Amino acid sequence: MVALAGLIRRLLGLLVVLVAISVVAFALPRLAPGDPVETLSGEHRLSSAAHDRMRHELGLDRPLAAQYLAFVAGAASGNLGTSIYSRQPVAAELAAALPATLELAVLALLIAAVVGVSAGWMAARRRNAALDRAFTLAAALFQSVPVYWLGLVLVLVFALALPWAPVAGRISPAFAVVPVTGFLLLDAVLAGAWDAAASAAAHLVLPVAALVPLPLAQIARTTRYAMLEEVDAAYVRTARAKGATATRASVHALNNAMVPVLQAGGLIAAQLLGGAVITESVFAWPGLGRWLLLAVQHRDYPVLQGGLMVVAILVVAASLATDAAARMIDPRLRERRT
């Protein structure tokens, strides 16, 4: 019964979060200045009658409450509406743009996690040494460098001054990869198209390099602080007293240090998705970022509200997944939840 009550509480909490996300996603585009009808008309000034007629066709003359309920009802059935600008289903455009963003974010997360955890672990083992001080300085630098500025610097240096990597798109136009997972690099590898895989990997280099530093610094600093708490714990001292080497004891402590790192997963996911939106605008990456940026320019309410809702749900899902992983590692968290 206690477990069932806990499950019901979590489901009700999730429902409240989803309602809040839908309200924010619906309200934010409408709070921004501008009129979608005037944006569509461009330089051609519409008469008052034509303007009202277009607003009626787009459903913008309905009460906001009715528009919101229609949005929620459609989203619940998988229908996010139709783009005002392209006249295409928002869900179809989202399905085309989402894999590109996820490919960028997942690869950046893997690199940030591996390098960040390793750096934090080594810095904690050499507390107050030169390596630890260098790590602290590098982490502060990584967290203070704007993603947009870093992307521009990478373009100037490695795409223009030293043309070592392509600067736009996901793959060379010379290659056509049949989408299976939506991750072009993985799809090319699965198809055995190694030239296409090399092109996709080359196109990932600069965007990933711009996106990695911020989550890497967050993961590394969290790992270091957690490790510093664990290495002084009683079980580590006991292991050392029984003859365990310093390396083996620190590896054992790292397992428990991963709990706060995983609990920071929601923040790190938000950082990655937010950074991906900015990175995509710099590198002409055809993902959610460019799609939403164009929607802002065109005041495309259905695209903005659908895209913002999906991004927010992805962040919540990542937070729930990392929280579940933390509870699997640390039984004490499961006991506190029940």
C-alpha positions as CSV (number, residue, x, y, z in Angstrom):
1,M,0.0,0.0,0.0
2,V,2.8,2.4,0.8
3,A,4.5,1.7,-2.5
4,L,1.1,2.2,-4.3
5,A,0.6,5.5,-2.5
6,G,4.1,6.6,-3.5
7,L,3.4,5.7,-7.1
8,I,0.1,7.6,-7.1
9,R,1.9,10.7,-5.7
10,R,4.6,10.5,-8.4
11,L,1.9,10.2,-11.1
12,L,-0.1,13.1,-9.8
13,G,3.1,15.2,-9.5
14,L,4.0,14.3,-13.1
15,L,0.5,15.3,-14.2
16,V,0.9,18.7,-12.5
17,V,4.3,19.2,-14.2
18,L,2.8,18.3,-17.6
19,V,-0.1,20.8,-17.2
20,A,2.4,23.5,-16.1
21,I,4.6,22.8,-19.1
22,S,1.6,23.0,-21.5
23,V,0.5,26.4,-20.0
24,V,4.0,27.9,-20.3
25,A,4.5,26.5,-23.8
26,F,1.2,28.0,-24.9
27,A,1.7,31.4,-23.2
28,L,5.3,32.2,-24.0
29,P,4.9,32.6,-27.8
30,R,1.8,34.8,-27.3
31,L,3.6,37.1,-24.8
32,A,6.3,38.0,-27.4
33,P,5.5,41.1,-29.5
34,G,4.4,40.6,-33.1
35,D,1.4,39.3,-35.1
36,P,1.7,36.1,-37.1
37,V,-0.7,37.5,-39.7
38,E,1.5,40.6,-40.3
39,T,4.6,38.4,-40.5
40,L,2.9,36.2,-43.1
41,S,1.8,39.2,-45.2
42,G,5.4,40.6,-45.2
43,E,5.6,43.9,-47.0
44,H,2.1,43.6,-48.4
45,R,-0.2,45.5,-46.0
46,L,-3.5,43.7,-45.5
47,S,-6.8,45.5,-45.3
48,S,-8.6,45.2,-41.9
49,A,-11.1,42.8,-43.4
50,A,-8.4,40.6,-44.9
51,H,-6.4,40.7,-41.7
52,D,-9.5,39.6,-39.7
53,R,-10.3,36.9,-42.2
54,M,-6.8,35.4,-42.0
55,R,-6.8,35.5,-38.2
56,H,-10.1,33.6,-38.3
57,E,-8.7,31.0,-40.7
58,L,-5.8,30.5,-38.4
59,G,-8.0,30.2,-35.3
60,L,-6.3,33.2,-33.6
61,D,-9.6,35.1,-33.1
62,R,-10.9,32.4,-30.7
63,P,-10.7,33.0,-26.9
64,L,-7.3,32.1,-25.5
65,A,-9.0,29.5,-23.2
66,A,-10.5,27.8,-26.3
67,Q,-7.1,27.9,-28.1
68,Y,-5.4,26.4,-25.1
69,L,-7.9,23.6,-24.7
70,A,-7.6,22.8,-28.4
71,F,-3.8,22.7,-28.1
72,V,-3.9,20.3,-25.1
73,A,-6.5,18.0,-26.7
74,G,-4.5,17.8,-29.9
75,A,-1.2,17.3,-28.0
76,A,-2.8,14.4,-26.0
77,S,-3.6,12.7,-29.3
78,G,-0.2,13.4,-30.9
79,N,-1.5,16.2,-33.0
80,L,0.5,19.4,-32.4
81,G,-1.3,21.4,-35.0
82,T,-0.2,22.9,-38.4
83,S,2.6,25.3,-38.9
84,I,1.3,28.8,-39.8
85,Y,4.3,29.5,-42.0
86,S,5.0,26.2,-43.8
87,R,1.4,24.8,-43.5
88,Q,2.9,21.4,-42.6
89,P,2.0,19.3,-39.6
90,V,4.1,20.4,-36.6
91,A,4.5,16.8,-35.5
92,A,6.1,15.8,-38.8
93,E,8.5,18.8,-38.8
94,L,9.4,18.0,-35.1
95,A,10.1,14.3,-36.0
96,A,12.4,15.5,-38.8
97,A,14.3,18.0,-36.6
98,L,14.5,16.1,-33.2
99,P,17.0,13.3,-34.2
100,A,19.6,15.9,-35.3
101,T,19.4,17.7,-32.0
102,L,19.5,14.4,-30.0
103,E,22.5,13.2,-32.0
104,L,24.4,16.3,-31.1
105,A,23.2,16.3,-27.4
106,V,23.8,12.6,-26.8
107,L,27.3,12.6,-28.2
108,A,28.2,15.8,-26.3
109,L,26.8,14.2,-23.1
110,L,28.8,11.0,-23.5
111,I,32.0,12.9,-24.0
112,A,31.2,15.3,-21.1
113,A,30.4,12.4,-18.8
114,V,33.5,10.3,-19.5
115,V,35.9,13.2,-19.4
116,G,34.1,15.1,-16.6
117,V,33.9,12.1,-14.2
118,S,37.5,11.1,-14.9
119,A,38.7,14.7,-14.4
120,G,36.7,15.1,-11.2
121,W,37.9,11.8,-9.8
122,M,41.6,12.6,-10.5
123,A,41.3,16.1,-9.1
124,A,39.7,14.8,-5.8
125,R,42.5,12.2,-5.5
126,R,45.1,15.0,-5.7
127,R,43.3,17.6,-3.5
128,N,45.0,21.0,-3.4
129,A,47.8,19.8,-5.7
130,A,48.8,21.4,-8.9
131,L,46.4,19.2,-10.9
132,D,43.5,20.1,-8.6
133,R,44.2,23.8,-9.0
134,A,44.5,23.5,-12.8
135,F,41.2,21.5,-12.8
136,T,39.4,24.2,-10.8
137,L,40.7,27.0,-13.1
138,A,39.7,25.0,-16.3
139,A,36.2,24.2,-14.9
140,A,35.6,27.9,-14.0
141,L,36.7,28.9,-17.5
142,F,34.5,26.3,-19.2
143,Q,31.5,27.4,-17.3
144,S,32.1,31.1,-18.0
145,V,32.6,30.9,-21.8
146,P,29.4,31.6,-23.8
147,V,28.4,28.7,-26.1
148,Y,27.7,31.2,-28.9
149,W,31.1,32.9,-28.6
150,L,32.9,29.6,-28.5
151,G,31.1,28.4,-31.6
152,L,32.1,31.5,-33.5
153,V,35.7,31.2,-32.4
154,L,35.8,27.5,-33.6
155,V,34.3,28.5,-36.9
156,L,36.9,31.3,-37.4
157,V,39.8,29.1,-36.4
158,F,39.1,25.6,-37.6
159,A,36.7,26.3,-40.5
160,L,38.1,29.5,-42.0
161,A,41.7,30.1,-40.9
162,L,42.5,26.4,-40.8
163,P,39.9,24.6,-42.9
164,W,40.1,21.3,-41.0
165,A,36.4,20.7,-40.4
166,P,33.1,21.5,-42.2
167,V,31.1,24.3,-40.7
168,A,27.5,23.7,-41.7
169,G,25.0,20.8,-42.1
170,R,25.2,17.2,-40.9
171,I,26.8,15.5,-43.8
172,S,28.2,16.2,-47.3
173,P,25.5,16.5,-50.0
174,A,27.5,13.8,-51.9
175,F,26.2,11.2,-49.5
176,A,22.7,9.9,-49.0
177,V,22.1,7.8,-45.9
178,V,18.9,5.9,-45.3
179,P,17.6,7.0,-41.9
180,V,17.0,4.2,-39.4
181,T,17.7,5.7,-36.0
182,G,17.8,9.3,-37.2
183,F,21.5,9.6,-36.0
184,L,23.3,10.0,-39.3
185,L,26.7,8.8,-38.0
186,L,25.2,5.6,-36.5
187,D,23.0,5.0,-39.6
188,A,26.0,5.3,-41.9
189,V,28.0,2.8,-39.7
190,L,25.0,0.4,-39.7
191,A,24.8,0.6,-43.5
192,G,28.6,0.1,-43.8
193,A,28.9,3.4,-45.7
194,W,32.3,4.4,-44.2
195,D,32.8,7.4,-46.4
196,A,29.5,8.8,-45.3
197,A,30.2,8.0,-41.7
198,A,33.5,9.9,-41.9
199,S,31.7,12.9,-43.4
200,A,29.0,12.7,-40.7
201,A,31.7,12.5,-38.0
202,A,33.6,15.5,-39.5
203,H,30.4,17.6,-39.4
204,L,29.9,16.7,-35.7
205,V,33.4,17.8,-34.6
206,L,32.9,21.6,-34.3
207,P,29.3,21.6,-33.0
208,V,30.1,19.0,-30.3
209,A,33.3,20.9,-29.4
210,A,31.2,24.0,-28.8
211,L,28.6,22.1,-26.8
212,V,30.8,19.9,-24.5
213,P,32.6,22.4,-22.2
214,L,29.6,23.6,-20.1
215,P,28.2,20.1,-19.1
216,L,31.7,18.8,-18.8
217,A,32.6,21.4,-16.2
218,Q,29.3,20.8,-14.4
219,I,29.9,17.0,-14.2
220,A,33.5,17.4,-13.3
221,R,32.9,19.8,-10.4
222,T,30.0,17.8,-9.1
223,T,32.1,14.6,-9.2
224,R,35.0,16.3,-7.4
225,Y,32.9,17.7,-4.6
226,A,31.1,14.3,-4.1
227,M,34.4,12.5,-4.1
228,L,35.9,14.8,-1.5
229,E,33.0,13.9,0.8
230,E,33.3,10.1,0.1
231,V,37.1,9.7,0.5
232,D,36.7,10.8,4.2
233,A,33.8,8.4,4.9
234,A,34.2,5.6,7.4
235,Y,33.9,2.8,4.8
236,V,36.8,4.2,2.8
237,R,39.0,4.4,6.0
238,T,38.0,0.9,6.8
239,A,38.9,-0.4,3.4
240,R,42.3,1.4,3.6
241,A,42.9,-0.1,7.0
242,K,42.2,-3.6,5.6
243,G,44.9,-3.1,3.0
244,A,43.0,-1.7,0.0
245,T,45.2,0.5,-2.2
246,A,44.3,4.2,-2.5
247,T,43.2,3.7,-6.1
248,R,40.9,0.8,-5.3
249,A,39.4,2.7,-2.4
250,S,38.8,5.8,-4.5
251,V,37.2,3.7,-7.3
252,H,34.9,2.2,-4.6
253,A,34.1,5.7,-3.4
254,L,33.3,6.8,-7.0
255,N,30.3,4.5,-7.1
256,N,28.6,6.5,-4.3
257,A,29.9,9.8,-5.7
258,M,27.9,9.2,-8.8
259,V,24.6,9.7,-6.9
260,P,24.8,13.6,-6.8
261,V,26.1,13.6,-10.4
262,L,23.0,11.6,-11.5
263,Q,20.8,13.9,-9.4
264,A,22.1,16.8,-11.4
265,G,21.0,15.2,-14.6
266,G,18.0,17.4,-15.1
267,L,20.1,20.6,-14.9
268,I,22.7,19.1,-17.3
269,A,20.0,18.0,-19.8
270,A,18.6,21.5,-19.7
271,Q,22.1,22.9,-20.3
272,L,22.7,20.5,-23.2
273,L,19.4,21.3,-24.9
274,G,19.7,25.0,-24.4
275,G,23.3,24.9,-25.7
276,A,22.2,22.8,-28.6
277,V,19.7,25.5,-29.7
278,I,22.4,28.1,-29.7
279,T,25.0,25.8,-31.3
280,E,22.6,24.9,-34.1
281,S,22.2,28.5,-35.1
282,V,26.0,29.0,-35.4
283,F,26.7,25.8,-37.4
284,A,23.5,25.7,-39.5
285,W,22.7,22.4,-37.9
286,P,19.2,21.3,-39.0
287,G,17.7,20.5,-35.6
288,L,15.3,21.8,-33.0
289,G,17.3,25.0,-32.5
290,R,17.1,26.3,-36.0
291,W,13.5,25.1,-36.3
292,L,12.5,27.1,-33.3
293,L,14.5,30.1,-34.3
294,L,12.7,30.3,-37.6
295,A,9.4,29.9,-35.8
296,V,10.3,32.9,-33.6
297,Q,11.0,34.9,-36.6
298,H,7.7,34.0,-38.2
299,R,5.7,34.2,-35.0
300,D,4.6,30.6,-35.7
301,Y,2.6,29.8,-32.6
302,P,1.9,26.1,-33.3
303,V,5.6,25.3,-33.9
304,L,6.7,27.3,-30.9
305,Q,4.2,25.8,-28.4
306,G,4.7,22.3,-29.7
307,G,8.5,22.6,-29.8
308,L,8.8,24.2,-26.4
309,M,6.5,21.6,-24.8
310,V,8.5,18.7,-26.3
311,V,11.8,20.2,-25.2
312,A,10.5,20.7,-21.6
313,I,9.2,17.1,-21.6
314,L,12.6,15.8,-22.7
315,V,14.2,17.7,-19.8
316,V,11.7,16.3,-17.3
317,A,12.1,12.8,-18.7
318,A,15.9,13.1,-18.4
319,S,15.6,14.3,-14.8
320,L,13.3,11.3,-14.0
321,A,15.6,8.8,-15.6
322,T,18.7,10.1,-13.8
323,D,16.7,10.2,-10.5
324,A,15.7,6.6,-11.0
325,A,19.3,5.6,-11.8
326,A,20.4,7.4,-8.6
327,R,17.9,5.4,-6.5
328,M,19.1,2.2,-8.0
329,I,22.7,3.0,-7.0
330,D,21.8,4.2,-3.5
331,P,19.2,2.2,-1.6
332,R,18.9,5.0,1.0
333,L,17.1,7.1,-1.6
334,R,14.6,4.3,-2.2
335,E,13.9,4.1,1.5
336,R,13.3,7.9,1.8
337,R,10.9,7.8,-1.2
338,T,8.7,5.0,0.3
